[in-house]
Amino acid sequence: MGAVPEPHTGWTFLTNHARVLAAIADDRNARVRDIAAYCRLTERAVQKIIADLEHAGYLSHRREGRTNTYRIEPDKVLRHPAEAGLTVAALLALLVRDEADRGREVADSGAAAVADG
């Protein structure tokens, strides 16, 4: 799931539902505890958001032993009329960085540190 972001005060551009969905997209086997820490929410809030997303058909889960594996419905259309026609996949493409991007960022920051040092 990666590093926990720094605390933030004030308004933000994303809803907690979008943050939780993006965290799940980043790790389909993430524990509620990890999602809550990453999103800076309580575990109870994350459980409610997951239930909301499942009830609306954006998310489902399968129990595997002691863990859940989540499945996101990428073709499901966003709910607000202002986003008419936009899919979950389009939203997540903006919010979730793939592993290749992360690898480049680590390599770039390492190269910058060597160059600065």
N, C-alpha and C positions, 0 to 999 in steps of 0.2 A: 504494500500500500504506500510505502514511501514515508518521507518525513512529515511530521505533523506541522501544518502551517502556523505561522505566528498568530496570536490573538488579534482581533480586529474589532474596532468600534465604529459606529456610524452605519450608514446605509451601504448596501451592496447591489450589484446588478443581478445576481442569481438568487432564486428561491432555494430554500432548504431541500425541496423535492428534487430540483435539478442537481444540487450538490450530491445528494445521496445516490441518485441515478448515475452520475458521473463516477462516483467512488466505486459503485458496483461494476460499472463498465470497465474500470481500471483493474478490478480483481473480482472475478465472478464467485470466488470462494471466501470473500472477506467476511469476517465475523462482525456482528452488530457492534460489538465493543470497539473494533478497529474503525469501522465506518463512523461511529459516534465521535471518537477521538479526532479523526481526520477532519470531519465536518464541524467540529466544535459544537456538538449537540449532545443531549443526554441519550442514553441507550433507549429509553422509553420513547423519546421523540423519533428516533430512527425506526424503531419498531412500528410506530404509527404511520410514518411516511411509507415504509415498505408495504404495510397493509393497504394504504391508499393506492399506491402504484399497482399492487396486485389486483385490487378490487376494480380498478379502471382498465385493467388489461395491458398495462405497460410492462409488467414484470411478473415472472412466476419463479417458483423455486422447487428444487428437488432435494430431499433429505438424503445425504450420503453419510452413513455412520453418524458421527456427532456434528457434522457440518452441513451447511446448506450450499447448494450450487444454484446461482441465480441465472435466469435467462431473460434477457431484455428483448422486447418485441421491436425491432428496428424500424419496421414499416408503419408502425402506429403513428397517426397524425397527432400533433400537439393540440391541446385543448382550447386555447384562447383564439378567438376569431382573428386577432391581429397576426397570428402565425398560421393562418389557414394554408393548408397544403404542405407545411414543413413537417418532416418526420423526426422521430426520435433519433434516427441515425444522423440526420443533418445537425441536430443539436449536439449530439455526442462528438461529432467530428470536430466541433469547435472547442469542446471542453476536455476531451481526453487525449493526452499525448501518447503516441504509440512508442514502443520500446526503441525503435530506431531514432526517434527524436530525442529520447532521454539519453541514449548512448552518445549522440552527437553533442548534446549539451555538456555532458560529463567530460568528453574529450576536449571540447572547446574551452571549458573552464580550466582544465588541467594545462592546456597549451598556453592560455593567457597567464596563468600563475607562473609558469616556467619563464615566459617572456618578460613578466614584470619582475621576477626574482633575480 
